[in-house]
């Protein structure tokens, strides 16, 4: 085994993560941010044409993925060149799996888990498409799964940026099995090509086999262009009819009949997920609610009596994956203390931060009754303690003082974090 390089650019190499035809991936340490990163180094080879394409794909990936910032996309932090070899510095995902490991009947994911991942990918693609970026190579192997159960789309090597006049990798196409009919026919592409490929990915994850398969490229292309998609439930009878309909619509050959956006597909998948025999979480008793609230960081400075005051006027609410807890632009005065699960804070379709158990959201609207400046979206199942009563007229003076102190501290911390983030740009 060849020895590892000591450094690439400013990054100290820690380990070898993997090696493929197009390059080598290392685990490295970023000394400035003090975090692990993954570094993909391009294997340009000796052939001039191959080297040129490889470099172009690396540049393309850095440009396309580097312009995106979404929790369900693998982030690109940096790019450079070392000893005539280009490299990309990416988000490191500890112990990550990819969906390519779950496309045969022996290793299928639970149905609701597969739907969850496809739902996350549909939202991520919608985000990219709104920014005029087509991935063009959506397939299970390009979707990583984190240890905490979230999908991340990676490998933007042949992505197409619709808003640039720079030369891009246009002659290369994705894996044949996941090609859309318009890719197979070498027609102009829209964002709906990614939706089709995500439909093929969903079919394979659920059925344990691809919708179209053939020994050679020519017969496979012919099937993609001409053949109807085999009904999903013929292969996977346990799939609900609504899920079969979503996959079929994603794989429509007609662009008019296919989903018009990733958001539209994600909305239908959210409905499927709710009906997938998702086991309802049992209602908590009053004692269990008190115990849960007592363990939250938000209530650390509250007495037991003050927590009981809060729970007397609050409602215990539950939200499913992708459900809006607060919607940007709306006017209401509720605030929420997160008792379980994580949420994304989204401003103008951009995820700006993620909050979790023990954090509070909506306190500014509660205090000022102003329109919401951000949306709060559930990531998976979320429990939240909701307080809607205006101006804390229900609370004793000590309880009001506790809330005011926490709200002020929260607002200062978030303002400080925002200022630090802006100073990096």
N, C-alpha and C positions, 0 to 999 in steps of 0.2 A: 504493500500500500504506500503510495507516494506521501511524502511529508506535507503537512499543512503549511500554507504561507503564514508568516507571523502576523502580518497586517495587510489589509486592502484599504487604501486611502487612510482615513483616520481610524478605521475600525479594526479592533483586535480580533483575530480569528480564534474561535473556541473549539469548533468541531466541524465535521463534515455531515451535512444533512442529507445529501443525495446527489446523484450524478445521472445525467441523461445525454441524449444526442446533441442537444442545443447548448448545454452548459452544466456547470457545477454549482450547487447551492451549499453555502456555508452558514453555520451559526456563528454570530459575531457579537461583539459588545460595542455599543456606541458610548464613548467616554464623555461626550458632552451632555447627553440626555440621561446617561446611566441606565441603559436598558438593553435587553437582547434584541438583535435584529437578524433577519435572514438576508444574505447577500447572494444574488444570482450572478455568476460570472459567465460571460458569453464564450463559448468554444468556437472561435471563428474558423479554425481549420486552415489548410494550406490552399484549398481551391478558392480562387478569387471570387467567382460568382456566389458560391456558398457563403463565403465570408461576408460578402456585401449584403446578402439577404439576412444573415444572422444579425449583423450590426443594425440593419434597418428595423428588424423586429424588436430588438432591445430598445432602440430609440423610441419606437412606436409605443411600446409598453410603458416606458417611463413617462412619455407625454400624455398618454390616454389615462392610465390608472393614477398618475400623479395629479391629475385635475379633479379626481373624485375623492370624496370623503364621506363614506357611508358605513355604518356598523356591519353591514353584510357584504362588504367588499374588502379584499386584502389591500391594505394601504401601502402606497409607495412613498418612501421618505426622501430618497436621494438617488442620484445616478452619477456615474463618473467613468473614468478610464484608467486602467493600471496596466503598465507593460503592454500597451497596445491592445488590451482586452477590455471591452466595455463591461460595466457591472451596474446592477440595480440593487438598492438597499430597500428592503421591504419589511413590513410587519412580521414579527416572528410569532407563530402560533404554537404554543407548547403542546407536544403530544398530539398534534393534529392528525385526523383521519381525512379521507376524502370520500365522496359519494361513489366513486368507482369501485369501492370495496363492497358495495351493497346493491349490486345489479344482477345477482344470480339468486335462484330460488333458495339456496342454502344460507344466504347471509342477508336476507331482506330485513329492512327496518320495520318496526311496527307502523301500521298504516297512518296513524295520526302523526307520528314523527316524520315520516316522509312528506306528508302534506305540510307540516310546519316548515320544513326546510324549503320546499318549493314556494311556499307563501313568502318566505323571507327573500328568496331569490327574485321573485316577481316584483317585490317592492324595490329591491336594489336595482333591477334593470330599469324600472320606471324612473328612478333617480338618474341613472346614467343617460337614458334616452332624453330626458328633459334637458340634459346638458349636451345634447347632440353627439353622443358617443355610442356606437354600436360595438358590441363585444365580438360577434361573429364566430365564436368558438365555444358556445355554451354546451357543456357535457358534464357528466358526473365527475370525471377526474379533475375538472377545473373548479370544483366546488368543495372547499375545505370545510371540515366540521371541527369546531373548537371543543375543548374539554367541557365547557359549560353549555354545550348544545346549541350553538348558533352556526348558521351557514355563512361562508365568506367566499364570494366569487373572486377567482384569481386568473392569472395568465391572459393579459390583454395584448399579447404579442401581435395579433392580427386585427386588433380593434380598428375601427374606422371613425375618425373625427370629422363630422359633417361640416363643422364651422371653420375649417382651416384649408388653406391652399397649398400647404406643404406636401411634399411627396410622401405617400404612405404605402404600406404593404398591401397592395390591392390584388395581385395575381394569386396570392396564397389563400386557400380556403380551409375551413375547419375540418374536423373529423367527418368522413363521408356519412357515417351512420346518423349523424345529427344535422345534416344539411337540410335547409328549407328547400321547397320546390324552386323558389326563385334563385337560390344559390346554385342549385343543381343545373338550372337553365342559364346560368351566368347573366341573370337579369339585374337591373339596378336594385339595390337593397334599401329597405326601410327598417325602422326599429322592430317591425313585426317578424323579421327573420330570427331575432333572438327569442321572441315569444314562442315561435315554432320549435326551436331547439330546446327550449325549456319544457315544452309539451312532450317532446321525445324523451327527455331526461325523466320527467315525471312518470311516463308510461313504463320506462325500464325499471325505475325504482319500485313501482307498485306491482308490475307483472313479473319481474325477474327475467325479462327477455325484451329485446327491442321490437318496435312495431314492424320494422322492415329489416330483413337481413338476407344477404346473398353472398356467394363465394367470391364474386368479382365485382369491381367497381361499376362496370357498365350495367349489369342487371340490377344492382342496388339503386343506381340513379334512376333507372326506368321505373322501379317500384315506387320510389319517392315521388316521382312526377305523376304517375298514372294510377297507382293502386289506392283504394280507400283504406283508411286506418282500421285494422281489426278491432272490433269493440273490446274495450278494456275488460268488461265484466265476463267476457267469454274466457279470458285467460285468468282473471282474478275475480271470481264470483263474490268475494267478500267486500269488494269495493262498492260503495254506495253509488246509486245512479247519478247523483249530483256530481260526484267526482269524475265519473266517466264522461259526463257532459263537459266539464271544465277541460279535461285533457283533449277531448275531441275538438272543442272550439279553439284551443291553442294550436292544434295541428291542422286546422282547415287549410286547404290549398288556396282557396279564394281569400284574398286580403280583406275583402269587404265582410266576409263571414268570420274571419279570425279576430281574436281580441285586438282591439285598437290600441290598448296600452297595458303596460305591466300592472298599473293601478287597478284596472278593470278586472284583470285576472286575479290579482291579490284579493280583491273584495269578494269574489266568488269563492276563493279558497278559504277565506276566513269563515264564510258561512258553512262550508263543508266541514271544517275543523270542529265547529261548535256541535255539529250533529253526528260526529264520528264515534258515538258511544263514549265520548269524553266523560269520564267518571266525574260526576258532580262532587265538588268538595263539600263535606258536611258543614252545616251551619255551626258556628261556634256558640257555646253557652256564654252567658254574661261573665262568668268566672274566667273562662278561657280568653275572652276578649280583654279582660283586665290584665291577666297574666301576660298576654302578648304585648299590650301597650306598655306595661311596666318594664318590659325588656328592651324597648326601643330607645335609642340614643336621644331622640327628640324630647322624651319625657324624663331624662335623667334628673333634672332639677325640680321636677314636680313632686309634691307629696302624694300619698295614696289617695287622700280625700280630693285633691285637685284633679287627679286622673279620673276619678269617679265622676266629678263634675263634667269633665269633657265628654266622657262616654255617655252621660245622661242626655246630652243634646246632639251627639254625633250619630252618624249612620255608618255601619260597617259595609263597605261596598267592594264588589269583586268585578274585575275586568279581565277579558280574554286577550290573547295575543293580537296585537294590531289595533285594539280598540282605543278610541280617543277618550282620555280622562278629562282633558281640557282642550278646547279648540281655539286656535288663534283667531282673533277678531271678534269673538263672542263676548258678551257682557254677562258676567255672573260674579257672585261674591263668595263662592265656596273655596276653601283650601283643604288640602289633603295631606295626611301623614302616611307615608308608605309603610305598611305593616308587613309586606312580603312581596318579593319580586322586584324587577327593574323597570324603569321607564326611560324613553328617549325624549329629550327636549328638542323640539323641531321648530325652526324659524324659517319661514319662506321656503319650505321643502328641504331645508338643510338641517341635519342632526348636529346640534351644537354641543350637547353633553348627554351623559347618561347618569341617572340618579338611582339609588337603591333603598333597601330597607333602612328605616330610621330617618330618611330625608323628608322634607316637606316641599310641596309644590302648590302654587296658586296663592301664596301669602300676599303678593302685591295687589292682586285683584280683590282679595278679602279686605285689605286695608283701605284701598282707594276706590273700589267699585269701578275701576277703569276697564276698558276693553282688554282682552287677553293679548299679550304681545308674543306669545309662543303657544304651540300645541304640546300636549303631554301625551305620549303614545305608549301603551303597555307593551313590554317585551316579554311575551309569555304570560302566564297567569299572575295577576297582581291583586293583592289585598290592600285596601286603603281606608283610613279613618277619615270620613268627610264631615267637615263642620260648615254649615251653611248659615247659621244665625248671624245677623248683622252686628258689627261693632262690639261683639263680646258682651252684650247687655246681660247675658245669662250668667256670666262668670263673676266670681268674687274678685275683690281687688288684688289679692295675692296671685290669683290665677291669671288675671289680665296682665300683671307685671311680668310674670314668667313668659307669656306669649310675646309681649312686646320686646323683651330682652332677646329671645330666640330669633324672632323675625329680624330684628336689627342686625344681629350677628350673622344670620344667614345671608341677608342682603349685602353686607360688607364683604363677606367671604366670596360671594359670587361675583361682585364687582371687581374684587382683587384678582380673582382667577381670570375674568374676562380681560382685564388690563394686561395681565401677564401674557395671555394668548395673543392679544393684538400686538404686543411689543415684539413678538417673534416674526411678524410679517412686515 
